């Protein structure tokens, strides 16, 4: 159980880690740790969250043992993190004030500021606290009295059970053992393995069930970044283009680029050469590399290169030099492929996923494709070790 508790520590500390981003994508920004009773599904991570909840039920308050040391105050949630005098999250200490807070994810630096040489609260309420809530505000300000911020260092998490303030499995295990009275001879022996939930992490079941799903979710993250251009995390693009999980999925024989195709209407939101939009041929720069080399504006749109002129849909090209030889033959073939293609101003272009009838991406569909390629259900196939992939730590460090 101490080992499983370590995952909560790692989740709150390793903000930039790839594995954490995957968990947050599936279970939400809190990783499911703020869900009373844990998740209802049977995934490995949900079982870990459930085990952390059981540790809490034993009387070992994980939330209060992981405290936030504040310096700048720009990396710590004012209400939701445990940072003030080890009181626990302020939303639990002052629920009436939290209910009145306008921005519940505000930072410490948003609510505690230096103005005219005095550190004071800078509140933003839905309505002014009154009655018992006003008394709570007075107590909160009293608790904050003397607290200052320091621009010199980043905020960080600390573990209260060790002098180093760093988490160790041994310290949590010892706390659990004390609560279970394991050193009391009069108490019947406690069997760790009797706990419901995660009894043992089996690498066989991990490799065959969780990792394909992990790869599928990473594919989803990558596809979201590539398709919708999210600025939240550029790692999605890196996954697709620079080798990590996206490339490794491709190496399995699952052509991600060809599985996501572009449905064209206006043609003003789709790259002519770089997106996969024409008859599922793949990106045209890969189908016609000689023409792409001659293209003057390589990020041109479909609507830039295929236009209606004098009642005829035709190419409007802009070459560095006129195609000749084999490139001229490629141009003839490209125009043939485009024959009959028209644009429609009525709708926006959109992406479609070819593995589902709804044309929408699902983790299950990519997971199934991965499993088929890995022959996981073929007893005659040699076993494949996901952990042999040279990737970021992800879950391969489970037993570090």
N, C-alpha and C positions, 0 to 999 in steps of 0.2 A: 504493500500500500504506500510505503514511503516513496518507492520508485514512481508510482503513478502520480503521487502528489507533486513530484518533480515537474511533471508536464504542465501543471498550472503555473509554476514558477517560470518555466521556460516560455510559456505563452505570453505572460505579461512583460517579460524582459526582452525577448527576441523580436522586437517590432518589425525589423526589416527582413527576417528570415523567410525564405520561400515557403517552407512547410507551414509557417504561421499564416501566411497569406492564403494558402489553400484552405486551412481550417476556417479562417474568417469568411472565405467565400461560401463555404458550406453551412457553417453554424452561426454566422453573424460576428460582428466586431468583438463581442465579449467571449467568443468561443463556446458559448452555451453555458458558461459558468454562472451567469446571472439568472438561469432558468431554475425555478424551484422544482425540485424533484428530478431535474435533468431531462434529457430528450427522450421521446418515446420510441425512437428507432433503435436498432440493434447494432449500429456501427461501432467500430473499435473506439473511436474518439468519444462517442456518447457514453460508452461504458467507462472510459477514463473519467469523464465528468461525473458520472454517477458514483464512482468510487471516491472522488474528492468530496462529494456531498455526504457520503457515509462517514468519511473522516470527520467532517464537521459534526455529524450527528453523534459521534463518539465524545464530543466535547473538546476536540482539537480545532480551534477556529482558524482555519487557513487564511481567511481574509484579514484577520487581525494580526497574524504572524508575518504577513507580507506587507510591510509598510513603505511608504514613499518618502524619500528624503528630498526635500524641496530646495532648489536653488533659484533657477530662473522662474519657475512656475509656469513655463510655456509648454510643458510636456506632461502635465498632470491635470486630470479632471477634478474640478473643485468639489463636486458633489459625489462622484462615483468612485473615486480612488480613495484608498485608506492612507491619509497623509498627515493628519493633524493629531498629534499627541497620542497616536495609536488608539483613537476613539472608534475606529472603524469608518467606513464610508459615511460622509456627512448626510447623505440622503437617508440613511438608516437612523442616524442620530437625531436628525431634524426633519422628519417626513412632512410636517406641515409647511415648512419653508420650501422644501423641495417641490411640493405640489404647486407653490406659488411662483417658482422660478420660471422665467420666460425661456431661457436657453439652457436646457438641462445638461448639455455637454460642454458647458463653459469651462474654461481653464482657471487654475488658481490665479494666474496673472490677470485674468479678466475681472476677478471679483475682489482682489486685494491689491491696492495700488498706493503709490506714494504721491500725495497731493499736498502742495504747500508745506513740504517737510514732514508730513504726518502720514503714517501707514493707516489706511482705513478701507472700509468696505465700499465697493462700487456695485450696487445691487441693480437688478433689472427684474422687477416683479410684474406678474400679470395684474395684481392689485396690491396695495400696500398692506403688509402684515398687520393684523390687529388681534386683540384678545390673547389667547395662548401662543399664537404664532409670533406676536410681538415680543412676548417673554422669551420665546425660543431664540429670536434674533438677538436679544440682549445677551443671552447666554453664549451664543455663537461668537459675538464680538468680544466677549470676555475671554473665551478660549483662544481667540486670535490675538489678543493683546500681547504685544512684544514680538510678534512674528514679523520677519522681514524677508525680502527676496534678495537674491544675489545673482547678478548677471554673469559672474565669472565661471559658473559650472552648469552642466546639465543636471536635470532631476534624475534620480535613480531609485531603484527598488532595493530594500534591505530586508534581510531575514532575521527576525528577532531572537531565534533560538541558538545562534552561534555568535561568538565574539568577533568573528571576521565579518559578520553581517551578510554572509553569502550562504545560499541554500546548500544543505547537504542532506542526502537521503538518510544518513545515520541519525541526524538530529530529529527529523520528523518521525522516523521509525521508533526512536526512543520515546518521543512524546505519545505516540499511539500505544506503545507497550505499557507506559505508565497508566494511561487511561483504562487499558484492558486488565490492569492488575496482574500482569503476567508473572511478576515476581512474588505474588502472594500464593503460597502453597495451598491455601484453603480454597482457592478459586480453581474450578476445573480448567484444564488446559484449553487454550483458545487455538482453533485451527484456522490459520489465515485462508486456507483454500476453501473454507466453508462460505466465505463471502460470496454473495450473488454478484453477478457482473463480471468484471475481468478477473478470472482466476489465474490465467496464464496467457501470456502472449505467445501464440504458436506461430513460428515463422512459416510453417506450411500454409496455415489458413491466412496469415498476413499476406504472403506472396500471392496467393491464388484469388483472394477476394478483395482485400483493401487496395493493393497496389494498382491493379487494373483500374479501379475507380479513381484512385489518386491521379493516374496518368490521364484519365478521361477529364477529370476536373481541371487539371493543368492545361489540357487541350482547350477546355472551355475558356479559361482565363486568357490563353493565347489568342483564341479566336475573337474574344470580346475586344481585346486590345487591337488586333489587326483590323477587325471589321468596323468597330465603332470609334476607334481612335481615342479611347479613354485616356485622360491625362493622369488618372489616379496612380497608375503604376506602369512605368515603361517596361518593366520586366516581361510583360506579356509579349511585346514586340521582340524582345531579345530571345524569348523562348522560341518564337517561330523562326527568327532569322539568324540567330547566332549560336545554334547548336544544342541547347539544353533539351528540355523535354519535347518541344515541338519537333525538333530535328530527329530525335530518337524515335518518336512515333512514326515519322516519315520513314525512318530506316527499317521499321517493322514491315513496310510495304503498305502502309495506310496513308494515301496521298491527301493530307489535310487540305492543301491548296485546291485540289480538284473536287473535294467533297463539299466545299462551300462555293456556291456559284452565285453569280450576280444576275438578278432579274432586272432588265433594263426598261425604263419608261422614258423619262426625260433625257437621260444620258448625261446629266450635268453633275452627277455625284459619283461617277464611276471612271476610273482611270482606263484609258483605251488599251494601253500596252501592259499594264501591271496587274490589273484585276482579272479574275477568271469569270468571264461573262458571256462568251460567244460559244454556244453549242457545247458547253462543258469541255472545251478543248484544252483548258488550262490558260494561264496568262499568255497573251499573244507575244510578249517578248521572248517567251520560251519556245513558242511554236514557230516564230519568224525572227530569229535572232539577227539575221542580216538586215532586215528592215528596221528592227529596233536600233541597231547600230547607226543607221542613217537618219533616224528621227531627230529633228532639231529640238523639240520640246518633249522630253521623255515622260513628263507628268501630265501630258495633255488628256483631256476628257473624251469620252465617247462622242459627245455632242460637238466637240471640236473637229473630229475626223470623219464623222458620218453625217452628212447634211442633206437637206432637201433643197435642190436648186432646179428651177424651171420644171417643177412637178416630178423630178426624178431624185431618188435617194442615191447618193454617190459619195465617194471618198474625197475629202479635202485635205490633201497631204502637205506636209512641210518638211522637205528633206534637206539634209546638209549637201547632198548631191543626188542627182536623179538615179534611181535604182537601175542597174544594168546586169546583164548576165543572169546568174542564178537568183540574185535579188529581184530582178524583174519578173522571173517566174514565180517567186514567192508572192509578189504583189498581185499577180494574176490569180493565184490560188486564194489569197486573202479576200479579194473582191468577190470571188466565187462563193466563199463561205459567208460573206456578208449579203449576198444576193437575197432579196426579199425581206431583209431586216429593216424595220422602221422604228422611229421614236414616237413617243406619246407624251404630250405635255400635261396630261391629266393627273399623273401619279409620280411619286418619287421612286427612284431606284431602291432596291432592297436586296439583302442577302438571303439565300436559301440554303438549307442543309439537305444534301441528297440522300441521307440514310434514313430519313423519316418521311412518312406520308404527309405529315403536316408541314414539311419543309422547314421546321424549326429545330434548332440544335437541342439534343438531350444528352446528358452524361451517359445514360444507359446505352444509347446507340453507339457512341464511341467506345465505351467500355466493352460492349459485345464484339465490336470489330477488333479490338486489341486482343480479347480473349481468343477469338478465332485464329488470329495470326500467331498467337503464342501456343496454339494447340493445347490449351490448358486442360481440355477434356479428353485428350488423346493419351491414353496410358502408355502407348508405345513411343511417344515423343520424349526425348531427353528432357529432364527438368530444367526450367529456365530460372535463373536467380535474378530477380529485379534488382537486388542490392548490388549486383555486379556492375550496374550502370554507373559510369563516372559522372555523377551529378552533384548538385549541392547536397548538403547533409540530409535534408528532408527527414524521412523517418529512419534512415539507416543508422542514426545515432541513438536509437531508442534505449539501448542499454549502456550508454556512456556513463 
